[in-house]
């Protein structure tokens, strides 16, 4: 190939490279612009109704002034908390099984396949499933039904994260533990899990962030409650459903509370994501 031809090919590839870099940068800038727009709108509209009463008072009746989101905050914290307690041990143990015992096993292959389906399944389908098998039989909505629904969303996230994190543990570390006579279950729990515990905790935080803003499953299961309720066997208020209902209401104070609730949910999820990708990511790298 002549020097002229080589120079022509080089210029063509350089031109394509610059075009690709420009398009990638433009797409990133467009995404960041809309993200900042959303956050700016939430801050401007959400802070307008953010007050101490919005955090400690229950939702107001139609047409009444004042009120807050205390019942929704309590309900969301309880359901997300119980869902985390349910999904974390199940997800971690399932991930340990897949990583340690499921190398060539039809059951583990099936579990991974079902986990991948659950990760991409619409949340409204999961809510309808829990409604059909639980709510329809007990004849009433409840906080437990909402907890079970969002637990089914969180479990696959924890399972997949745990499985992937354990796969990063060097084989030599396992072989050294086996050479010292450690049984397989001790190697799994005290060697592999301990080595990637920060990554597993990151997966748990990401699962909590995922379920914190789910609305559709809770419409079919927990529904809502205008009053502060700590009985998980009764309908329970939650921030996503309250935001959904208040945002479409004709009352100004309800719409203001909806913006405040959206602000609280968004920044809570944002904080969890930042925490999982900074603090615990640094621990993993160390």
C-alpha positions, 0 to 999 in steps of 0.5 A, a space after each residue: 500500500 502506497 503512503 498516499 493510500 495509508 494516509 487516506 485510510 488514516 484520515 478516514 478512520 480519524 474522521 470516523 473516530 471524531 464523529 463517534 466521540 462527538 455523537 457519544 458526548 452529545 448523547 451523554 450531554 443530552 441525558 445529563 441535561 434531562 436528568 438535571 432538568 428533572 432534579 431541578 424541577 423536583 427541587 423547585 416544586 418539592 421544597 415549596 411544600 417541604 416543612 416539618 408538618 409535612 413530615 409529622 402529620 398524616 395526609 389531609 382529607 379532601 379540601 382541607 389545608 395543611 397535612 403531611 406525609 407521615 402515614 406514607 413515610 411510616 408505611 414505606 419505611 415499614 414495608 421496605 424494611 421488612 422486604 429487605 429483611 426477607 429478600 436479603 438472606 434469601 438472595 444472598 443464600 441463593 447467590 452463594 448456592 449458585 456460585 459455590 454449588 451450581 457450576 454444572 447443575 440443571 437446577 442452578 441453570 433454571 434458577 439463573 434463567 428465572 432470576 433473569 426473567 424476574 429482573 426484567 418482569 414488569 412490576 405490575 405483573 408481580 403486583 397482580 400475581 401477589 393480588 391473585 394468590 394472597 389478597 384475593 384469598 384474605 379478602 383485604 389489602 395489607 402491608 404484608 401483601 405489599 411487602 411480599 410483592 416488593 420482596 419478589 422484586 428485590 430478591 433477583 437483584 440480590 441473587 444476581 449481585 451475590 452470584 456475580 460478586 462471588 465469581 470475582 473471588 480468585 480460584 487460588 484463594 478457594 484452593 488454598 482454603 481447601 488445601 488447609 482442610 476447610 469444608 466447602 460451606 466454610 470456604 463459601 461463607 468465611 472465605 468467598 463471602 467475606 472477600 466480597 462482602 462490600 459488593 454484596 452489601 452494594 447489591 442489597 442497597 441497589 435492591 432497596 433503591 429499586 423497590 423504594 419507588 415502586 408504585 404498581 405492585 403496591 396499588 394491587 397489594 397495600 393500596 393506601 391508608 389516610 391514617 398512620 398505621 403500624 398494623 401490617 395486616 391492614 391497608 397501609 399508606 406508602 409514598 409512591 401510591 400517595 404521590 400517584 393519587 395526589 399528583 392527579 388531584 384538583 387540590 393545590 396542597 395535595 399536588 404540593 405534597 405529591 411534589 414533596 413526596 417525589 423529592 423525598 423518594 428521588 433523593 433517597 434513591 439517589 443517596 443509596 445509589 451514590 453510597 453503593 457506588 462510592 463508599 462500598 466501591 472503594 472498599 471493594 477496590 481496596 
